[in-house]
Amino acid sequence: MRSSNPILSRSDAFTRGGYATFDTVASDRDLQVMYDAPSATAMQTGRMTLDDVVVKTALVFLTLATTGTLTWIFLAPENLAIPGLAALAGFALALVITFKRAINPGLVLAYAAVEGVFLGGISHYYNNQFRGIVAQAVLGTLAAFGGMLVAYKSGAIRVTPRFTKILVGATLGFVLLALTNLVLGLVGVDGGAGLGLRDAGPLGLLFGVAGVVLASLFLALDFHHIEEGIRRGAPERESWLAAFGLAVTLIWLYLEILRLLAILRGND
């Protein structure tokens, strides 16, 4: 029987015989075979698995690494205009992905591509100022990721509603302070230093440490959301959103570590 619903009529599941049809009657033997058959896997039911998240995350970071490497090779370290434009494009894409109801893998990969341009350019700039700082920042990011994963899986960090509320509130406060510092710097307050939150001083050092801590804790929130999505049987396409969330947090963490190392090495 064909559905009169114009949405359902587009799907074969509602226009052809399926599990809910009664055209045939199953025999006792058929019922026993179905009972003895193994349960459908998450892949067969179209649900998100940890492997899905790992594969999608790998694709995102492969794209990011490719554009980042090309930018490092072909763009002069003092040229920050293109990385700056890429950062703005990445921010716009992040907003679209976050608030768009349908998940679009192309948008996620586009975000990774432009963020790769930004990270490649800014990393080359910092490495030109402090030799080897990028390798240190990458190692620091990987160490923080591994440490937070162990802490989360061991139960040392538990993501509760209270934990989430405090972390999100602290992060919003951090972002507001960073934006205030940026705006004040742009209008020339204190010689362009703003509040001094990004300078090589005690306040800048403290703010840098706070950024690393907040970004690291956000990884636990990402792990929790991925675990909950798998447990609740989220659709496989949600793995793209999980990969995007991890990418955003790790990029933030890398930038905070990079900036913190620059402050520490600038004080040597």
C-alpha positions in Angstrom: 0.0 0.0 0.0 1.4 3.4 -1.0 1.5 6.1 1.6 -0.4 9.2 1.0 2.1 11.2 3.0 4.3 13.0 0.4 7.4 12.7 2.7 6.9 9.0 3.4 6.1 8.3 -0.2 9.6 9.3 -1.2 11.1 6.4 0.8 11.1 2.8 -0.4 10.5 1.8 3.2 7.0 3.1 3.0 6.2 2.2 -0.6 7.4 -1.4 -0.8 7.0 -4.5 1.2 9.2 -4.5 4.2 9.4 -5.8 7.7 5.9 -4.6 8.5 4.0 -6.2 5.5 1.8 -9.2 5.9 2.0 -10.5 2.3 3.6 -13.7 3.5 3.4 -15.8 6.6 6.6 -17.0 8.1 6.9 -20.7 8.9 8.1 -22.1 12.2 11.5 -22.9 10.6 11.8 -19.4 9.2 11.1 -17.9 12.7 13.7 -20.2 14.3 16.3 -19.1 11.7 15.6 -15.5 12.4 15.8 -16.1 16.1 19.1 -17.9 15.8 20.7 -15.2 13.6 23.2 -12.8 15.1 22.1 -9.4 16.1 22.6 -6.7 13.6 25.7 -4.6 14.1 25.8 -0.9 14.5 27.1 -0.6 10.9 24.2 -2.6 9.6 21.6 -0.5 11.4 23.3 2.7 10.3 24.2 3.8 13.8 27.3 5.7 14.8 30.3 3.7 16.0 33.6 4.6 17.5 35.3 3.4 14.3 33.1 5.9 12.4 34.3 8.8 14.6 37.9 7.7 14.3 37.8 7.5 10.5 36.0 10.8 10.1 38.3 12.5 12.5 41.3 11.1 10.6 39.9 12.5 7.4 39.4 15.9 8.9 42.9 16.1 10.2 44.4 14.7 7.0 42.7 17.6 5.2 43.9 20.1 7.7 47.4 18.8 7.6 47.5 18.9 3.8 46.4 22.5 3.5 48.5 23.5 6.5 51.7 21.9 5.0 51.1 23.6 1.6 50.6 26.9 3.3 53.8 26.5 5.3 55.7 25.6 2.1 54.4 28.3 -0.3 53.5 31.2 2.0 56.1 33.5 3.5 56.0 33.4 7.4 55.6 37.2 7.6 52.5 37.1 5.3 49.6 36.8 7.8 46.9 38.3 5.6 45.9 35.0 4.0 45.9 33.0 7.3 43.8 35.8 8.8 41.2 35.6 6.1 41.3 31.8 6.5 40.6 32.2 10.2 37.6 34.4 9.5 36.3 31.9 6.9 36.8 29.0 9.4 34.9 30.9 12.0 32.0 31.5 9.6 31.9 27.8 8.6 32.0 26.8 12.2 28.9 28.9 12.9 27.1 27.4 9.9 28.0 23.8 10.9 27.0 24.4 14.5 23.6 25.9 13.8 22.7 24.1 10.5 20.2 21.3 11.2 21.4 19.0 8.5 24.9 17.5 8.7 27.0 18.3 5.7 30.4 16.4 5.4 31.5 18.8 2.7 31.2 21.8 5.1 33.2 19.9 7.8 36.0 19.2 5.3 35.9 22.8 4.0 36.3 24.0 7.6 39.3 21.7 8.0 40.8 23.0 4.8 40.6 26.7 5.7 41.7 26.0 9.3 44.7 24.2 7.8 45.6 27.4 5.9 45.3 29.4 9.1 47.3 27.0 11.2 49.9 26.6 8.6 50.5 30.3 8.3 50.4 31.1 12.0 52.6 28.1 12.9 55.2 29.2 10.3 55.2 32.7 11.7 55.8 31.5 15.3 58.4 28.9 14.2 60.2 31.7 12.4 60.4 33.6 15.7 61.1 30.6 18.0 62.7 27.6 16.3 61.1 24.3 17.1 58.1 25.8 18.9 55.6 24.2 16.6 57.0 20.7 17.3 56.7 21.4 21.0 53.1 22.7 20.6 52.1 19.6 18.6 53.7 17.3 21.2 52.0 19.2 24.0 48.6 18.9 22.3 49.0 15.2 21.8 50.1 14.8 25.4 47.1 16.7 26.6 44.8 14.7 24.4 46.2 11.4 25.6 46.1 12.5 29.3 42.5 13.7 29.1 41.5 10.5 27.4 43.1 8.4 30.1 41.6 10.6 32.8 38.1 10.4 31.3 38.2 6.6 30.7 39.5 5.9 34.2 36.8 8.0 35.8 39.2 10.6 37.2 37.2 13.2 35.4 33.4 12.7 35.3 31.3 14.8 33.0 28.2 15.7 35.1 25.7 18.5 34.5 27.4 20.6 37.1 30.8 20.0 35.5 29.4 21.0 32.1 27.7 24.1 33.4 30.9 25.3 35.2 33.1 24.6 32.2 30.8 26.3 29.7 30.5 29.3 31.9 34.2 29.6 32.5 34.8 29.2 28.7 32.3 32.0 27.9 34.1 34.2 30.4 37.4 33.4 28.9 36.2 34.2 25.3 34.6 37.4 26.5 37.9 38.5 28.1 39.8 37.6 25.0 37.5 39.6 22.7 37.6 42.6 25.1 41.4 42.4 25.1 41.4 42.3 21.3 39.0 45.2 20.8 40.9 47.4 23.3 44.1 46.5 21.6 42.7 47.4 18.2 41.6 50.9 19.4 45.0 51.5 20.9 44.4 51.1 24.6 47.6 50.8 26.5 49.7 51.1 23.3 47.7 48.3 21.6 48.2 45.8 24.4 44.5 46.1 25.6 44.2 44.3 28.9 47.6 42.7 28.4 46.1 39.2 28.4 48.3 38.1 25.4 51.5 39.9 26.4 54.6 38.2 27.7 53.9 39.2 31.3 52.5 37.5 34.4 48.9 38.3 33.4 49.5 36.9 29.9 51.1 33.8 31.3 48.2 33.2 33.7 45.6 33.7 30.9 47.6 31.3 28.7 47.6 28.6 31.3 43.8 29.2 31.8 43.3 28.7 28.1 45.2 25.4 28.0 43.3 24.1 31.0 39.9 25.0 29.6 40.6 23.6 26.2 41.9 20.4 27.8 38.8 20.0 29.9 36.6 20.5 26.9 38.1 17.4 25.4 36.4 15.4 28.3 33.2 17.0 27.2 33.8 15.9 23.6 34.6 12.4 24.7 31.4 12.3 26.8 29.2 13.5 23.9 30.7 10.9 21.5 30.2 8.1 24.1 26.6 9.2 24.7 25.9 9.4 20.9 27.1 5.8 20.4 25.2 4.5 23.5 22.0 6.1 22.3 22.3 4.8 18.7 22.9 8.2 17.0 22.8 8.0 13.1 26.2 7.3 11.4 26.3 10.8 9.9 26.6 12.2 13.4 30.1 11.0 13.4 31.0 14.0 11.2 29.7 16.3 13.8 31.7 14.4 16.5 34.9 14.8 14.3 34.1 18.5 13.8 33.8 19.0 17.6 37.1 17.3 18.3 38.8 19.3 15.6 37.5 22.6 17.0 38.7 21.7 20.5 42.1 20.4 19.4 42.8 23.5 17.3 41.9 25.7 20.2 44.2 23.7 22.5 47.1 23.8 20.0 46.8 27.6 19.6 46.7 28.1 23.4 49.8 25.9 23.9 51.6 27.6 21.0 50.9 31.0 22.5 51.9 29.9 26.0 55.2 28.5 24.7 55.9 31.7 22.9 55.4 33.6 26.2 57.7 31.3 28.1 60.4 31.3 25.4 60.1 35.1 25.0 60.9 35.5 28.7 64.1 33.4 28.4 
